[in-house]
Amino acid sequence: MDVNAETAMAPVSLTTLRKTKMNPIRIARSWLSYRRTLSELGSLSNQTLADIGVSRYDIRTIASRSFR
């Protein structure tokens, strides 16, 4: 398995750690951004989510983009 395949299969947090070169402040900020996005989208009603074109299933995917 080559390095690119390992990176593609690695969990988001491991990939993030490699990209950030283990900078704990950047990791903490990214994690806080992830949690804030997850919380804010999770607090919206189903109707509001439908209006912006997001389903409850998509919330974690969208929030994980802020963690990368």
C-alpha positions in Angstrom: 0.0 0.0 0.0 1.5 3.3 -1.0 1.5 6.5 1.2 -1.4 8.1 -0.6 -3.6 5.1 -0.1 -2.8 5.1 3.6 -3.6 8.8 3.9 -6.9 8.3 2.1 -7.9 5.5 4.5 -6.6 7.2 7.6 -9.1 8.7 10.1 -9.7 12.5 9.7 -7.8 13.2 13.0 -4.7 11.3 11.9 -4.7 13.0 8.6 -5.2 16.4 10.3 -2.3 15.7 12.7 0.0 14.9 9.8 -1.0 18.1 7.9 -0.7 20.4 10.9 2.7 18.9 11.9 1.4 18.2 15.4 0.7 21.8 16.2 -1.5 21.4 19.3 -2.9 25.0 19.1 -4.1 24.5 15.5 -5.5 21.1 16.4 -7.4 22.6 19.3 -8.8 25.4 17.2 -9.9 23.0 14.5 -11.6 20.8 17.0 -13.4 23.7 18.5 -14.5 24.8 15.1 -15.7 21.3 14.4 -17.7 21.1 17.6 -19.2 24.6 17.1 -20.3 23.8 13.5 -21.8 20.5 14.7 -23.6 22.2 17.5 -25.0 25.1 15.4 -26.2 22.9 12.6 -27.6 20.4 15.1 -29.7 23.1 16.7 -31.4 24.0 13.5 -34.9 22.7 12.8 -35.5 20.1 10.0 -37.3 22.8 8.0 -34.4 25.2 8.2 -31.9 22.5 7.3 -34.1 21.6 4.3 -34.2 25.3 3.3 -30.4 25.4 3.0 -30.2 22.0 1.4 -28.7 20.0 4.3 -30.0 16.8 5.9 -29.3 15.7 9.4 -27.2 13.0 7.8 -24.9 15.6 6.3 -24.2 17.5 9.5 -21.1 15.5 10.5 -19.7 15.6 7.0 -20.0 19.3 6.8 -18.6 19.8 10.3 -15.7 17.6 9.6 -14.6 19.9 6.8 -13.9 22.6 9.4 -11.7 20.1 11.3 -9.4 19.5 8.3 
